[in-house]
Every structure is written in structure tokens, then in C-alpha cells.
């Protein structure tokens, strides 16, 4: 471990992490509700394929899931201590 967390900063980090998780859940709901607009078929694009749309979803979702998992891991670590 390179550094330790200052115990005085734990409440602020916890609140920031909780706000991030709430923001992420709201963003996920928004993306889910508008998924057809963003990732649906587009007749004006030549070569529009289902596989291309799946790749778009993967490129967006995997980094978001990894980032959220890391934040949740750190929040749980702060609550356990």
C-alpha cells in the first residue's frame, strides 16, 4: 500500500462514494430508458449491424462497471474499518 487514508477524511470519502453510487444508478436508469435511441438500429447508416451495436454497449458498460465495482469495494473497505 502506497499511502493510508487519514481517519479524519473517512466521512467525506464515504459521502462522496455514496453520492457517486447514487449518480451512477440514476445514470444507468437513464441509459436503460433511452437504450433504443442510442444503441438501436439506424437505417441511415450503411453497414449497421447488430454486432456493431453490441460492441458500442460493451465499450461503454465495461469501464463503468469496473469503476463502480472499485468504488463499492473501497466504500465497503471504509465501512469495515
Phi and psi restraints in degrees (range 20) as a CNS / XPLOR table:
assign (resid 1 and name C) (resid 2 and name N)
       (resid 2 and name CA) (resid 2 and name C) 1.0 -77.7 20.0 2
assign (resid 2 and name N) (resid 2 and name CA)
       (resid 2 and name C) (resid 3 and name N) 1.0 -41.1 20.0 2
assign (resid 2 and name C) (resid 3 and name N)
       (resid 3 and name CA) (resid 3 and name C) 1.0 -144.4 20.0 2
assign (resid 3 and name N) (resid 3 and name CA)
       (resid 3 and name C) (resid 4 and name N) 1.0 166.0 20.0 2
assign (resid 3 and name C) (resid 4 and name N)
       (resid 4 and name CA) (resid 4 and name C) 1.0 -113.5 20.0 2
assign (resid 4 and name N) (resid 4 and name CA)
       (resid 4 and name C) (resid 5 and name N) 1.0 160.4 20.0 2
assign (resid 4 and name C) (resid 5 and name N)
       (resid 5 and name CA) (resid 5 and name C) 1.0 -87.4 20.0 2
assign (resid 5 and name N) (resid 5 and name CA)
       (resid 5 and name C) (resid 6 and name N) 1.0 130.6 20.0 2
assign (resid 5 and name C) (resid 6 and name N)
       (resid 6 and name CA) (resid 6 and name C) 1.0 -64.9 20.0 2
assign (resid 6 and name N) (resid 6 and name CA)
       (resid 6 and name C) (resid 7 and name N) 1.0 125.2 20.0 2
assign (resid 6 and name C) (resid 7 and name N)
       (resid 7 and name CA) (resid 7 and name C) 1.0 -57.6 20.0 2
assign (resid 7 and name N) (resid 7 and name CA)
       (resid 7 and name C) (resid 8 and name N) 1.0 -27.2 20.0 2
assign (resid 7 and name C) (resid 8 and name N)
       (resid 8 and name CA) (resid 8 and name C) 1.0 -71.1 20.0 2
assign (resid 8 and name N) (resid 8 and name CA)
       (resid 8 and name C) (resid 9 and name N) 1.0 -20.9 20.0 2
assign (resid 8 and name C) (resid 9 and name N)
       (resid 9 and name CA) (resid 9 and name C) 1.0 -91.4 20.0 2
assign (resid 9 and name N) (resid 9 and name CA)
       (resid 9 and name C) (resid 10 and name N) 1.0 -6.7 20.0 2
assign (resid 9 and name C) (resid 10 and name N)
       (resid 10 and name CA) (resid 10 and name C) 1.0 -59.8 20.0 2
assign (resid 10 and name N) (resid 10 and name CA)
       (resid 10 and name C) (resid 11 and name N) 1.0 -45.1 20.0 2
assign (resid 10 and name C) (resid 11 and name N)
       (resid 11 and name CA) (resid 11 and name C) 1.0 -61.3 20.0 2
assign (resid 11 and name N) (resid 11 and name CA)
       (resid 11 and name C) (resid 12 and name N) 1.0 -40.5 20.0 2
assign (resid 11 and name C) (resid 12 and name N)
       (resid 12 and name CA) (resid 12 and name C) 1.0 -67.3 20.0 2
assign (resid 12 and name N) (resid 12 and name CA)
       (resid 12 and name C) (resid 13 and name N) 1.0 -39.9 20.0 2
assign (resid 12 and name C) (resid 13 and name N)
       (resid 13 and name CA) (resid 13 and name C) 1.0 -65.9 20.0 2
assign (resid 13 and name N) (resid 13 and name CA)
       (resid 13 and name C) (resid 14 and name N) 1.0 -38.0 20.0 2
assign (resid 13 and name C) (resid 14 and name N)
       (resid 14 and name CA) (resid 14 and name C) 1.0 -65.3 20.0 2
assign (resid 14 and name N) (resid 14 and name CA)
       (resid 14 and name C) (resid 15 and name N) 1.0 -45.5 20.0 2
assign (resid 14 and name C) (resid 15 and name N)
       (resid 15 and name CA) (resid 15 and name C) 1.0 -63.4 20.0 2
assign (resid 15 and name N) (resid 15 and name CA)
       (resid 15 and name C) (resid 16 and name N) 1.0 -43.7 20.0 2
assign (resid 15 and name C) (resid 16 and name N)
       (resid 16 and name CA) (resid 16 and name C) 1.0 -61.2 20.0 2
assign (resid 16 and name N) (resid 16 and name CA)
       (resid 16 and name C) (resid 17 and name N) 1.0 -41.6 20.0 2
assign (resid 16 and name C) (resid 17 and name N)
       (resid 17 and name CA) (resid 17 and name C) 1.0 -65.4 20.0 2
assign (resid 17 and name N) (resid 17 and name CA)
       (resid 17 and name C) (resid 18 and name N) 1.0 -41.6 20.0 2
assign (resid 17 and name C) (resid 18 and name N)
       (resid 18 and name CA) (resid 18 and name C) 1.0 -65.0 20.0 2
assign (resid 18 and name N) (resid 18 and name CA)
       (resid 18 and name C) (resid 19 and name N) 1.0 -41.2 20.0 2
assign (resid 18 and name C) (resid 19 and name N)
       (resid 19 and name CA) (resid 19 and name C) 1.0 -63.5 20.0 2
assign (resid 19 and name N) (resid 19 and name CA)
       (resid 19 and name C) (resid 20 and name N) 1.0 -38.7 20.0 2
assign (resid 19 and name C) (resid 20 and name N)
       (resid 20 and name CA) (resid 20 and name C) 1.0 -62.5 20.0 2
assign (resid 20 and name N) (resid 20 and name CA)
       (resid 20 and name C) (resid 21 and name N) 1.0 -44.2 20.0 2
assign (resid 20 and name C) (resid 21 and name N)
       (resid 21 and name CA) (resid 21 and name C) 1.0 -64.2 20.0 2
assign (resid 21 and name N) (resid 21 and name CA)
       (resid 21 and name C) (resid 22 and name N) 1.0 -41.3 20.0 2
assign (resid 21 and name C) (resid 22 and name N)
       (resid 22 and name CA) (resid 22 and name C) 1.0 -62.9 20.0 2
assign (resid 22 and name N) (resid 22 and name CA)
       (resid 22 and name C) (resid 23 and name N) 1.0 -44.9 20.0 2
assign (resid 22 and name C) (resid 23 and name N)
       (resid 23 and name CA) (resid 23 and name C) 1.0 -60.9 20.0 2
assign (resid 23 and name N) (resid 23 and name CA)
       (resid 23 and name C) (resid 24 and name N) 1.0 -42.3 20.0 2
assign (resid 23 and name C) (resid 24 and name N)
       (resid 24 and name CA) (resid 24 and name C) 1.0 -63.7 20.0 2
assign (resid 24 and name N) (resid 24 and name CA)
       (resid 24 and name C) (resid 25 and name N) 1.0 -42.6 20.0 2
assign (resid 24 and name C) (resid 25 and name N)
       (resid 25 and name CA) (resid 25 and name C) 1.0 -64.2 20.0 2
assign (resid 25 and name N) (resid 25 and name CA)
       (resid 25 and name C) (resid 26 and name N) 1.0 -42.2 20.0 2
assign (resid 25 and name C) (resid 26 and name N)
       (resid 26 and name CA) (resid 26 and name C) 1.0 -64.8 20.0 2
assign (resid 26 and name N) (resid 26 and name CA)
       (resid 26 and name C) (resid 27 and name N) 1.0 -39.6 20.0 2
assign (resid 26 and name C) (resid 27 and name N)
       (resid 27 and name CA) (resid 27 and name C) 1.0 -65.8 20.0 2
assign (resid 27 and name N) (resid 27 and name CA)
       (resid 27 and name C) (resid 28 and name N) 1.0 -38.9 20.0 2
assign (resid 27 and name C) (resid 28 and name N)
       (resid 28 and name CA) (resid 28 and name C) 1.0 -64.7 20.0 2
assign (resid 28 and name N) (resid 28 and name CA)
       (resid 28 and name C) (resid 29 and name N) 1.0 -39.4 20.0 2
assign (resid 28 and name C) (resid 29 and name N)
       (resid 29 and name CA) (resid 29 and name C) 1.0 -64.2 20.0 2
assign (resid 29 and name N) (resid 29 and name CA)
       (resid 29 and name C) (resid 30 and name N) 1.0 -42.0 20.0 2
assign (resid 29 and name C) (resid 30 and name N)
       (resid 30 and name CA) (resid 30 and name C) 1.0 -62.6 20.0 2
assign (resid 30 and name N) (resid 30 and name CA)
       (resid 30 and name C) (resid 31 and name N) 1.0 -45.0 20.0 2
assign (resid 30 and name C) (resid 31 and name N)
       (resid 31 and name CA) (resid 31 and name C) 1.0 -64.6 20.0 2
assign (resid 31 and name N) (resid 31 and name CA)
       (resid 31 and name C) (resid 32 and name N) 1.0 -40.6 20.0 2
assign (resid 31 and name C) (resid 32 and name N)
       (resid 32 and name CA) (resid 32 and name C) 1.0 -63.1 20.0 2
assign (resid 32 and name N) (resid 32 and name CA)
       (resid 32 and name C) (resid 33 and name N) 1.0 -40.4 20.0 2
assign (resid 32 and name C) (resid 33 and name N)
       (resid 33 and name CA) (resid 33 and name C) 1.0 -70.2 20.0 2
assign (resid 33 and name N) (resid 33 and name CA)
       (resid 33 and name C) (resid 34 and name N) 1.0 -28.0 20.0 2
assign (resid 33 and name C) (resid 34 and name N)
       (resid 34 and name CA) (resid 34 and name C) 1.0 -110.5 20.0 2
assign (resid 34 and name N) (resid 34 and name CA)
       (resid 34 and name C) (resid 35 and name N) 1.0 21.6 20.0 2
assign (resid 34 and name C) (resid 35 and name N)
       (resid 35 and name CA) (resid 35 and name C) 1.0 -65.5 20.0 2
assign (resid 35 and name N) (resid 35 and name CA)
       (resid 35 and name C) (resid 36 and name N) 1.0 -32.7 20.0 2
assign (resid 35 and name C) (resid 36 and name N)
       (resid 36 and name CA) (resid 36 and name C) 1.0 -68.9 20.0 2
assign (resid 36 and name N) (resid 36 and name CA)
       (resid 36 and name C) (resid 37 and name N) 1.0 -34.4 20.0 2
assign (resid 36 and name C) (resid 37 and name N)
       (resid 37 and name CA) (resid 37 and name C) 1.0 -67.4 20.0 2
assign (resid 37 and name N) (resid 37 and name CA)
       (resid 37 and name C) (resid 38 and name N) 1.0 -40.3 20.0 2
assign (resid 37 and name C) (resid 38 and name N)
       (resid 38 and name CA) (resid 38 and name C) 1.0 -88.9 20.0 2
assign (resid 38 and name N) (resid 38 and name CA)
       (resid 38 and name C) (resid 39 and name N) 1.0 -38.1 20.0 2
assign (resid 38 and name C) (resid 39 and name N)
       (resid 39 and name CA) (resid 39 and name C) 1.0 -118.5 20.0 2
assign (resid 39 and name N) (resid 39 and name CA)
       (resid 39 and name C) (resid 40 and name N) 1.0 10.2 20.0 2
assign (resid 39 and name C) (resid 40 and name N)
       (resid 40 and name CA) (resid 40 and name C) 1.0 -82.3 20.0 2
assign (resid 40 and name N) (resid 40 and name CA)
       (resid 40 and name C) (resid 41 and name N) 1.0 173.1 20.0 2
assign (resid 40 and name C) (resid 41 and name N)
       (resid 41 and name CA) (resid 41 and name C) 1.0 -63.2 20.0 2
assign (resid 41 and name N) (resid 41 and name CA)
       (resid 41 and name C) (resid 42 and name N) 1.0 145.7 20.0 2
assign (resid 41 and name C) (resid 42 and name N)
       (resid 42 and name CA) (resid 42 and name C) 1.0 -128.9 20.0 2
assign (resid 42 and name N) (resid 42 and name CA)
       (resid 42 and name C) (resid 43 and name N) 1.0 111.5 20.0 2
assign (resid 42 and name C) (resid 43 and name N)
       (resid 43 and name CA) (resid 43 and name C) 1.0 -71.1 20.0 2
assign (resid 43 and name N) (resid 43 and name CA)
       (resid 43 and name C) (resid 44 and name N) 1.0 -19.2 20.0 2
assign (resid 43 and name C) (resid 44 and name N)
       (resid 44 and name CA) (resid 44 and name C) 1.0 -83.2 20.0 2
assign (resid 44 and name N) (resid 44 and name CA)
       (resid 44 and name C) (resid 45 and name N) 1.0 -5.3 20.0 2
assign (resid 44 and name C) (resid 45 and name N)
       (resid 45 and name CA) (resid 45 and name C) 1.0 -103.4 20.0 2
assign (resid 45 and name N) (resid 45 and name CA)
       (resid 45 and name C) (resid 46 and name N) 1.0 125.4 20.0 2
assign (resid 45 and name C) (resid 46 and name N)
       (resid 46 and name CA) (resid 46 and name C) 1.0 -72.6 20.0 2
assign (resid 46 and name N) (resid 46 and name CA)
       (resid 46 and name C) (resid 47 and name N) 1.0 137.5 20.0 2
assign (resid 46 and name C) (resid 47 and name N)
       (resid 47 and name CA) (resid 47 and name C) 1.0 75.4 20.0 2
assign (resid 47 and name N) (resid 47 and name CA)
       (resid 47 and name C) (resid 48 and name N) 1.0 22.2 20.0 2
assign (resid 47 and name C) (resid 48 and name N)
       (resid 48 and name CA) (resid 48 and name C) 1.0 -69.7 20.0 2
assign (resid 48 and name N) (resid 48 and name CA)
       (resid 48 and name C) (resid 49 and name N) 1.0 116.3 20.0 2
assign (resid 48 and name C) (resid 49 and name N)
       (resid 49 and name CA) (resid 49 and name C) 1.0 -122.5 20.0 2
assign (resid 49 and name N) (resid 49 and name CA)
       (resid 49 and name C) (resid 50 and name N) 1.0 155.4 20.0 2
assign (resid 49 and name C) (resid 50 and name N)
       (resid 50 and name CA) (resid 50 and name C) 1.0 -63.6 20.0 2
assign (resid 50 and name N) (resid 50 and name CA)
       (resid 50 and name C) (resid 51 and name N) 1.0 -37.3 20.0 2
assign (resid 50 and name C) (resid 51 and name N)
       (resid 51 and name CA) (resid 51 and name C) 1.0 -63.2 20.0 2
assign (resid 51 and name N) (resid 51 and name CA)
       (resid 51 and name C) (resid 52 and name N) 1.0 -36.4 20.0 2
assign (resid 51 and name C) (resid 52 and name N)
       (resid 52 and name CA) (resid 52 and name C) 1.0 -64.9 20.0 2
assign (resid 52 and name N) (resid 52 and name CA)
       (resid 52 and name C) (resid 53 and name N) 1.0 -40.9 20.0 2
assign (resid 52 and name C) (resid 53 and name N)
       (resid 53 and name CA) (resid 53 and name C) 1.0 -65.7 20.0 2
assign (resid 53 and name N) (resid 53 and name CA)
       (resid 53 and name C) (resid 54 and name N) 1.0 -39.3 20.0 2
assign (resid 53 and name C) (resid 54 and name N)
       (resid 54 and name CA) (resid 54 and name C) 1.0 -62.8 20.0 2
assign (resid 54 and name N) (resid 54 and name CA)
       (resid 54 and name C) (resid 55 and name N) 1.0 -39.9 20.0 2
assign (resid 54 and name C) (resid 55 and name N)
       (resid 55 and name CA) (resid 55 and name C) 1.0 -63.5 20.0 2
assign (resid 55 and name N) (resid 55 and name CA)
       (resid 55 and name C) (resid 56 and name N) 1.0 -36.7 20.0 2
assign (resid 55 and name C) (resid 56 and name N)
       (resid 56 and name CA) (resid 56 and name C) 1.0 -61.9 20.0 2
assign (resid 56 and name N) (resid 56 and name CA)
       (resid 56 and name C) (resid 57 and name N) 1.0 -43.2 20.0 2
assign (resid 56 and name C) (resid 57 and name N)
       (resid 57 and name CA) (resid 57 and name C) 1.0 -64.1 20.0 2
assign (resid 57 and name N) (resid 57 and name CA)
       (resid 57 and name C) (resid 58 and name N) 1.0 -42.7 20.0 2
assign (resid 57 and name C) (resid 58 and name N)
       (resid 58 and name CA) (resid 58 and name C) 1.0 -63.7 20.0 2
assign (resid 58 and name N) (resid 58 and name CA)
       (resid 58 and name C) (resid 59 and name N) 1.0 -43.6 20.0 2
assign (resid 58 and name C) (resid 59 and name N)
       (resid 59 and name CA) (resid 59 and name C) 1.0 -63.2 20.0 2
assign (resid 59 and name N) (resid 59 and name CA)
       (resid 59 and name C) (resid 60 and name N) 1.0 -30.4 20.0 2
assign (resid 59 and name C) (resid 60 and name N)
       (resid 60 and name CA) (resid 60 and name C) 1.0 -86.4 20.0 2
assign (resid 60 and name N) (resid 60 and name CA)
       (resid 60 and name C) (resid 61 and name N) 1.0 -41.8 20.0 2
assign (resid 60 and name C) (resid 61 and name N)
       (resid 61 and name CA) (resid 61 and name C) 1.0 -78.2 20.0 2
assign (resid 61 and name N) (resid 61 and name CA)
       (resid 61 and name C) (resid 62 and name N) 1.0 -38.5 20.0 2
assign (resid 61 and name C) (resid 62 and name N)
       (resid 62 and name CA) (resid 62 and name C) 1.0 -62.3 20.0 2
assign (resid 62 and name N) (resid 62 and name CA)
       (resid 62 and name C) (resid 63 and name N) 1.0 -48.6 20.0 2
assign (resid 62 and name C) (resid 63 and name N)
       (resid 63 and name CA) (resid 63 and name C) 1.0 -62.0 20.0 2
assign (resid 63 and name N) (resid 63 and name CA)
       (resid 63 and name C) (resid 64 and name N) 1.0 -37.0 20.0 2
assign (resid 63 and name C) (resid 64 and name N)
       (resid 64 and name CA) (resid 64 and name C) 1.0 -65.5 20.0 2
assign (resid 64 and name N) (resid 64 and name CA)
       (resid 64 and name C) (resid 65 and name N) 1.0 -40.3 20.0 2
assign (resid 64 and name C) (resid 65 and name N)
       (resid 65 and name CA) (resid 65 and name C) 1.0 -66.6 20.0 2
assign (resid 65 and name N) (resid 65 and name CA)
       (resid 65 and name C) (resid 66 and name N) 1.0 -41.0 20.0 2
assign (resid 65 and name C) (resid 66 and name N)
       (resid 66 and name CA) (resid 66 and name C) 1.0 -64.6 20.0 2
assign (resid 66 and name N) (resid 66 and name CA)
       (resid 66 and name C) (resid 67 and name N) 1.0 -43.3 20.0 2
assign (resid 66 and name C) (resid 67 and name N)
       (resid 67 and name CA) (resid 67 and name C) 1.0 -63.9 20.0 2
assign (resid 67 and name N) (resid 67 and name CA)
       (resid 67 and name C) (resid 68 and name N) 1.0 -43.7 20.0 2
assign (resid 67 and name C) (resid 68 and name N)
       (resid 68 and name CA) (resid 68 and name C) 1.0 -66.7 20.0 2
assign (resid 68 and name N) (resid 68 and name CA)
       (resid 68 and name C) (resid 69 and name N) 1.0 -40.2 20.0 2
assign (resid 68 and name C) (resid 69 and name N)
       (resid 69 and name CA) (resid 69 and name C) 1.0 -60.8 20.0 2
assign (resid 69 and name N) (resid 69 and name CA)
       (resid 69 and name C) (resid 70 and name N) 1.0 -41.1 20.0 2
assign (resid 69 and name C) (resid 70 and name N)
       (resid 70 and name CA) (resid 70 and name C) 1.0 -65.1 20.0 2
assign (resid 70 and name N) (resid 70 and name CA)
       (resid 70 and name C) (resid 71 and name N) 1.0 -42.4 20.0 2
assign (resid 70 and name C) (resid 71 and name N)
       (resid 71 and name CA) (resid 71 and name C) 1.0 -64.8 20.0 2
assign (resid 71 and name N) (resid 71 and name CA)
       (resid 71 and name C) (resid 72 and name N) 1.0 -42.8 20.0 2
assign (resid 71 and name C) (resid 72 and name N)
       (resid 72 and name CA) (resid 72 and name C) 1.0 -64.2 20.0 2
assign (resid 72 and name N) (resid 72 and name CA)
       (resid 72 and name C) (resid 73 and name N) 1.0 -39.6 20.0 2
assign (resid 72 and name C) (resid 73 and name N)
       (resid 73 and name CA) (resid 73 and name C) 1.0 -59.6 20.0 2
assign (resid 73 and name N) (resid 73 and name CA)
       (resid 73 and name C) (resid 74 and name N) 1.0 -44.5 20.0 2
assign (resid 73 and name C) (resid 74 and name N)
       (resid 74 and name CA) (resid 74 and name C) 1.0 -68.2 20.0 2
assign (resid 74 and name N) (resid 74 and name CA)
       (resid 74 and name C) (resid 75 and name N) 1.0 -38.7 20.0 2
assign (resid 74 and name C) (resid 75 and name N)
       (resid 75 and name CA) (resid 75 and name C) 1.0 -62.8 20.0 2
assign (resid 75 and name N) (resid 75 and name CA)
       (resid 75 and name C) (resid 76 and name N) 1.0 -43.4 20.0 2
assign (resid 75 and name C) (resid 76 and name N)
       (resid 76 and name CA) (resid 76 and name C) 1.0 -64.6 20.0 2
assign (resid 76 and name N) (resid 76 and name CA)
       (resid 76 and name C) (resid 77 and name N) 1.0 -39.2 20.0 2
assign (resid 76 and name C) (resid 77 and name N)
       (resid 77 and name CA) (resid 77 and name C) 1.0 -61.6 20.0 2
assign (resid 77 and name N) (resid 77 and name CA)
       (resid 77 and name C) (resid 78 and name N) 1.0 -37.9 20.0 2
assign (resid 77 and name C) (resid 78 and name N)
       (resid 78 and name CA) (resid 78 and name C) 1.0 -69.8 20.0 2
assign (resid 78 and name N) (resid 78 and name CA)
       (resid 78 and name C) (resid 79 and name N) 1.0 -36.3 20.0 2
assign (resid 78 and name C) (resid 79 and name N)
       (resid 79 and name CA) (resid 79 and name C) 1.0 -72.5 20.0 2
assign (resid 79 and name N) (resid 79 and name CA)
       (resid 79 and name C) (resid 80 and name N) 1.0 -32.0 20.0 2
assign (resid 79 and name C) (resid 80 and name N)
       (resid 80 and name CA) (resid 80 and name C) 1.0 -70.3 20.0 2
assign (resid 80 and name N) (resid 80 and name CA)
       (resid 80 and name C) (resid 81 and name N) 1.0 -36.2 20.0 2
